[in-house]
Amino acid sequence: MEDPTEASWAAFARLRDYCRKGRAPWRRRGGDLQFITTRPDDAAPDIRLTAPAFADALRRAFGEELTDEAVLGLARRAPQDSARRVFTGRQLVTGGLACLLAIASAVAFPASAARAAVVVVIVLFIATIAARLALAFMAAAPAGARPRALLEDGELPVVTILVPLFKEAEALPGLAAALGELDYPAEKLDIKLLLEERDHVTIAEARRLNREGRFDLVLVPPSAPQTKPKACNFALPTARGDLLVIYDAEDEPEPAQLRIAAETFAAAGPELACVQARLNFYNADENWLTRLFALEYCLWFDHVLPALDRLGAPVPLGGTSNIFRTDALIEAGGWDPFNVTEDADLGLRLARRGWRTHMIDATTFEEANCRLPNWLSQRSRWMKGFMQTWLVHRRGPVTMQGWKRALSLDLLIGGTVIAALLNPLLWAASLFEQVTGASAAGLVPAPFGDAAVLSLAVGNLALMGLAAYAPARRGLWHLSPAAILAPVYWLMMSAAAYVALWQLVARPHFWEKTRHGISAGAPARRRQALRSLGFD
């Protein structure tokens, strides 16, 4: 094929329409307008291509526009929704004045300031934990099944699957095998592997596994920031599907997941923009860290998020297995490439714009982080992203109205960070009082110091109870004894939160890569996947 830039006259805005129809104007030859097409019945002089080759030709023709839109599209159209700017002027002024007021109060009225600080810390800490308790009990109440419209294979919509990959060659066979197990017509799947252009090892493995041409290999040109949401934005305009789902490299979605999602959308109104599958782990029993991680996921995806759904509150999305109406996703602006928890941010943005997110009763199994340094890197990115998300959605007085939105944004997103930052301070104050018999060097009267100790004890006992109860829905009671280590796990989260706080200022858009394929069972899973794919 000749230089694809000959098609540069075609409207960039129509890329998705071209991909959905499988036909696009390409060049003029001898006075005739020539098209590229995926339709076998189109006549000459059209150039017939496979669907992946068709999309690749358009991406090559519009590479600069796609990159520009992927990086700056949201920031240009809705700068208030982008984390490109970490703090607004209003936030800097408000935060600066609050710090000055706190310092002045501590100097002028040390005892009163100390008492006020203790009260604020206790209220914030307990409120965050109380919100989780309330949501967990709400999710335990019986709920009717989500309506679904049973669809025949021919009635199912096309689904685009985006899989962002960076240094994931080892995980690719498992992913390819898992995608092959999906209970969905192969001709209705538009599977795009998003590969960084300079990641030659992963690209080579993807090409090796793509011998049947099932995958559209999307090479993302280098540009800053190098993040998962930027890669997803780059591929979005060439998505063929009416629905679109994100999977991660190590994911193993239950086979019926996409069918359940499609049938849920078919039974719902146009206000439903996204359904979120539950997440859990296939290596939860590997060590103490994976058990605690699994308890946390059980609480979040089996209790907290379903309760938010039942309340009609915004649902902070997980980083994988969120299935969107593609048109709604595009209308909402896609992902924010500058936010390192683009998933939670997008869930709140969808709600702000009037759309709903539902949880569906289908699970994707992932690899639980089994090594502490890797876990800390991942968790500090999540904490930094929660900080970014809270700052973005608290820009201006009316960006998040109502108690339901405040519940999701302030108590779950902001509250997670605040509780993690405050937890070690409460431990330090309590230990100081127990060891010295004094309360904050005599500044805080005994009742206030006792209240801090009590809130720490009650809060951590509540967290242990929640963690022990979390696996009830799945019957994974053998994980519950690990809940006794929940206070240690929370202190680890605190360490990650302080790293995130530093990074928010020093490296706000840096994406800390999580290593996959490092669990004890990973080599065996890879060998099994390769055999199932016919690679002996």
Secondary structure by P-SEA (a helix, b strand, c coil): cccccccccccccaaaaaaaaccccccccccbbbbbbccccccccbbbbcaaaaaaaaaaacaaaaaaaaccccccccccccccccccaaaaaaaaaaaaaaaaaaaacaaaaaaaaaaaaaaaaaaaaaaaaaaaaaaacccccccccccccccccbbbbbbbbcccccaaaaaaaaaaaccccccccbbbbbbcccaaaaaaaaaaaccccccbbbbbcccccccaaaaaaaacccccccbbbbbccccccccaaaaaaaaaaaaccccccbbbbbbbbccccccaaaaaaaaaaaaacccaaaaaaaacccccccccccccaaaaaaaaccccccccaaaaaaaaaaaaabbbbbbccbbbbbbccccaaaaaaaaaaaaaaaaaaaaaaaccccccccaaaaaaccccaaaaaaaaaaaaaaaaaaaaaaaccccccccccaaaaaaaaaaaaaaaaaaaaaaaacccccccccccccccaaaaaaaaaaaaaaaaaaaaccccccccccccccccaaaaaaaaaaaaaccc
